């Protein structure tokens, strides 16, 4: 297990910073509750993934350079998103492979942890459930599942909660259809994919769907509301904090 740090950086992500700050605050509180000092660099911005995935590497590098500069000290970088985490850890080294900042980008990437990954592998977080019995289901984002490989960490935290029953989706490995700009460029396909996803969620009988990525949660939550479904979509950090306060 890596050494437990005294300080960490927190990378907020665009969606959490601008649309769902409660998820970011919950993630920071989980860390602070474990005695970790959380540093939130005010000059952080987008990770650069939208430009990178759209085929604009030069523009993505411009954004990425700002992040490398903003997180300059040698603290772990905690991010409540498998998607943005994948960009920082796996794609920054590729983005700068033939640039003067190649070594710096590699060092930056080596400090990146997805939130649930950090809570389990570094902090060895132990949780005591203080909530009423509830059934939940889990959506695995493509990046968290295939790139960051952090799904088992999130599920292990949920399974510590004695009154929480985790019901697996039948089609968990299928994309929800968000995919960032994909949901705009291929709106019809995206909409068809999320219909399949929410049908799978509804058949579980769960009271809430959880995930570690708010891009997916925004997409899924919007589709659930459109169907007048009572099932809310919630970031796992919010859920863990609520159950253990």
C-alpha positions as CSV (number, residue, x, y, z in Angstrom):
1,X,0.0,0.0,0.0
2,X,1.4,3.5,-0.9
3,X,2.4,5.8,1.9
4,X,-0.4,7.7,3.5
5,X,0.1,11.5,2.6
6,X,-0.6,14.5,4.8
7,X,-1.8,16.6,1.9
8,X,-3.5,15.9,-1.4
9,X,-4.6,18.0,-4.4
10,X,-8.2,17.7,-5.4
11,X,-9.1,18.0,-9.1
12,X,-12.7,19.2,-9.3
13,X,-13.6,18.4,-13.0
14,X,-15.7,20.7,-15.1
15,X,-19.1,19.1,-14.4
16,X,-18.6,18.9,-10.7
17,X,-17.2,22.4,-10.4
18,X,-19.9,24.0,-12.5
19,X,-23.0,21.8,-12.1
20,X,-22.6,19.3,-9.2
21,X,-20.4,20.9,-6.6
22,X,-22.0,18.7,-3.8
23,X,-20.2,15.7,-5.2
24,X,-16.8,17.4,-5.0
25,X,-17.5,18.7,-1.5
26,X,-18.5,15.2,-0.4
27,X,-15.3,13.8,-1.9
28,X,-13.2,16.4,-0.1
29,X,-15.0,15.8,3.2
30,X,-14.3,12.0,3.0
31,X,-10.6,12.8,2.6
32,X,-10.6,15.5,5.4
33,X,-12.4,13.1,7.8
34,X,-9.4,10.8,7.5
35,X,-7.1,13.6,8.5
36,X,-5.9,14.5,5.0
37,X,-5.4,18.2,4.2
38,X,-7.1,18.9,0.8
39,X,-5.6,21.6,-1.5
40,X,-7.8,22.8,-4.3
41,X,-5.8,24.8,-6.8
42,X,-7.8,27.8,-7.9
43,X,-6.2,27.9,-11.3
44,X,-7.2,24.4,-12.3
45,X,-9.6,24.1,-15.2
46,X,-10.7,21.4,-17.7
47,X,-8.4,18.4,-18.1
48,X,-8.4,18.8,-21.9
49,X,-10.3,15.7,-22.7
50,X,-13.0,17.3,-24.9
51,X,-10.3,18.8,-27.3
52,X,-8.2,15.6,-27.2
53,X,-11.1,13.3,-28.0
54,X,-12.2,15.7,-30.8
55,X,-8.9,15.5,-32.6
56,X,-7.3,18.8,-31.4
57,X,-4.1,17.7,-29.6
58,X,-2.4,21.1,-29.8
59,X,-5.4,22.7,-28.0
60,X,-5.5,19.9,-25.5
61,X,-1.8,20.4,-24.7
62,X,-2.5,24.1,-24.0
63,X,-5.1,23.1,-21.5
64,X,-3.0,20.3,-20.0
65,X,0.0,22.6,-19.5
66,X,-2.1,24.7,-17.2
67,X,-3.1,21.7,-15.1
68,X,0.5,20.5,-14.8
69,X,1.4,24.0,-13.7
70,X,-1.5,24.3,-11.2
71,X,-0.7,21.0,-9.5
72,X,3.0,21.7,-9.2
73,X,3.8,20.3,-5.8
74,X,4.5,16.6,-5.2
75,X,1.1,15.8,-3.7
76,X,-1.2,13.0,-4.9
77,X,-3.9,14.3,-7.2
78,X,-7.3,13.0,-6.3
79,X,-10.1,13.1,-8.9
80,X,-13.7,12.1,-8.5
81,X,-14.1,10.9,-12.1
82,X,-12.8,7.8,-13.9
83,X,-13.0,9.7,-17.2
84,X,-11.0,12.7,-16.3
85,X,-8.7,10.5,-14.2
86,X,-8.0,8.5,-17.3
87,X,-7.1,11.6,-19.3
88,X,-4.7,12.8,-16.6
89,X,-3.0,9.4,-15.9
90,X,-3.0,7.7,-19.3
91,X,-3.3,10.3,-22.0
92,X,-1.1,13.2,-20.7
93,X,2.1,11.1,-21.2
94,X,0.9,10.3,-24.7
95,X,0.0,13.9,-25.4
96,X,3.5,15.1,-24.4
97,X,5.5,12.1,-25.6
98,X,7.4,14.2,-28.2
99,X,7.3,17.5,-26.2
100,X,9.9,19.1,-23.9
101,X,7.5,18.4,-21.0
102,X,7.4,14.6,-21.5
103,X,9.1,13.8,-18.2
104,X,7.1,16.4,-16.3
105,X,3.9,15.0,-17.7
106,X,4.9,11.5,-16.8
107,X,5.6,12.5,-13.2
108,X,2.2,14.4,-13.1
109,X,0.4,11.3,-14.3
110,X,2.0,9.1,-11.7
111,X,0.4,11.1,-8.9
112,X,-3.1,10.8,-10.2
113,X,-5.7,8.7,-8.2
114,X,-9.4,8.2,-8.8
115,X,-11.2,9.0,-5.5
116,X,-12.4,5.5,-4.7
117,X,-9.1,4.0,-5.7
118,X,-7.3,6.4,-3.3
119,X,-9.8,5.7,-0.4
120,X,-9.2,2.0,-0.7
121,X,-5.6,1.5,-1.8
122,X,-4.0,4.3,0.1
123,X,-6.2,5.2,3.1
124,X,-7.7,1.7,3.6
125,X,-11.0,3.5,4.5
126,X,-13.3,1.7,6.9
127,X,-17.0,2.7,6.9
128,X,-19.8,2.3,9.4
129,X,-23.2,2.5,7.9
130,X,-25.7,4.7,9.8
131,X,-28.5,4.7,7.3
132,X,-31.7,2.7,6.8
133,X,-31.8,-0.4,4.6
134,X,-31.7,0.5,0.9
135,X,-31.2,-1.2,-2.4
136,X,-28.8,0.5,-4.8
137,X,-27.4,-0.3,-8.3
138,X,-24.1,0.8,-9.9
139,X,-23.2,2.2,-13.3
140,X,-19.6,1.6,-14.4
141,X,-18.4,4.3,-16.7
142,X,-16.4,3.1,-19.6
143,X,-13.2,4.9,-18.5
144,X,-13.4,3.8,-14.9
145,X,-14.1,0.2,-15.9
146,X,-11.6,-0.2,-18.8
147,X,-9.0,2.5,-18.4
148,X,-8.6,3.3,-14.7
149,X,-9.9,-0.2,-13.6
150,X,-11.3,1.2,-10.3
151,X,-14.8,-0.3,-10.2
152,X,-13.9,-2.9,-7.6
153,X,-12.7,-0.2,-5.3
154,X,-16.0,1.6,-5.4
155,X,-18.0,-1.6,-4.9
156,X,-15.8,-2.7,-2.0
157,X,-16.7,0.6,-0.2
158,X,-20.4,0.1,-0.9
159,X,-20.2,-3.5,0.4
160,X,-18.9,-2.3,3.7
161,X,-22.3,-0.6,4.4
162,X,-24.3,-3.2,6.2
163,X,-27.7,-1.8,5.3
164,X,-27.0,-1.3,1.6
165,X,-27.8,-4.0,-0.9
166,X,-25.9,-3.6,-4.1
167,X,-27.8,-5.0,-7.1
168,X,-25.7,-5.5,-10.2
169,X,-26.9,-4.3,-13.6
170,X,-27.4,-7.1,-16.1
171,X,-25.7,-4.9,-18.8
172,X,-23.2,-3.2,-16.6
173,X,-20.4,-3.3,-19.2
174,X,-22.4,-1.4,-21.8
175,X,-21.9,2.4,-22.3
176,X,-24.7,4.7,-21.2
177,X,-24.3,6.7,-24.4
178,X,-22.9,9.9,-23.0
179,X,-19.3,9.8,-24.2
180,X,-18.8,13.5,-23.9
181,X,-19.1,15.1,-27.4
182,X,-20.4,11.8,-28.7
183,X,-23.8,12.5,-27.1
184,X,-23.9,15.8,-29.2
185,X,-22.5,14.5,-32.5
186,X,-24.4,11.2,-32.4
187,X,-27.5,12.3,-30.4
188,X,-29.9,9.6,-31.8
189,X,-27.5,6.8,-31.1
190,X,-26.7,8.2,-27.6
191,X,-30.4,8.5,-26.8
192,X,-31.0,4.9,-27.8
193,X,-28.1,3.7,-25.7
194,X,-29.3,5.5,-22.5
195,X,-32.9,4.1,-23.0
196,X,-31.3,0.6,-22.7
197,X,-29.3,1.7,-19.7
198,X,-32.2,3.2,-17.7
199,X,-34.4,0.1,-18.5
200,X,-31.7,-2.0,-16.9
201,X,-31.5,0.3,-13.9
202,X,-35.3,0.2,-13.4
203,X,-35.5,-3.6,-13.5
204,X,-33.2,-3.9,-10.5
205,X,-35.8,-2.3,-8.2
206,X,-33.0,-0.1,-6.7
207,X,-33.9,3.1,-5.0
208,X,-30.9,5.0,-6.4
209,X,-28.3,4.5,-9.2
210,X,-24.7,5.4,-8.2
211,X,-21.6,6.0,-10.2
212,X,-18.2,7.7,-9.9
213,X,-18.6,9.8,-13.1
214,X,-21.0,12.7,-13.2
215,X,-21.0,12.8,-17.0
216,X,-22.7,9.5,-17.1
217,X,-24.9,10.4,-14.1
218,X,-26.1,13.6,-15.8
219,X,-27.0,11.6,-18.9
220,X,-28.6,8.8,-17.1
221,X,-30.3,11.1,-14.6
222,X,-31.8,13.2,-17.4
223,X,-33.2,10.1,-19.1
224,X,-34.7,8.8,-15.8
225,X,-36.4,12.1,-15.2
226,X,-37.7,12.1,-18.8
227,X,-39.4,8.8,-18.1
228,X,-40.8,10.2,-14.8
229,X,-38.8,7.6,-12.9
230,X,-38.4,8.2,-9.1
231,X,-34.8,6.8,-9.2
232,X,-32.2,9.5,-8.6
233,X,-28.7,9.4,-10.0
234,X,-26.0,10.2,-7.4
235,X,-22.3,10.3,-7.2
236,X,-20.9,7.6,-4.9
237,X,-19.0,10.2,-2.8
238,X,-22.2,11.9,-1.8
239,X,-23.8,8.5,-1.0
240,X,-20.9,7.3,1.1
241,X,-20.8,10.5,3.1
242,X,-24.6,10.6,3.7
243,X,-24.5,6.9,4.9
244,X,-21.7,7.5,7.4
245,X,-22.4,10.8,9.0
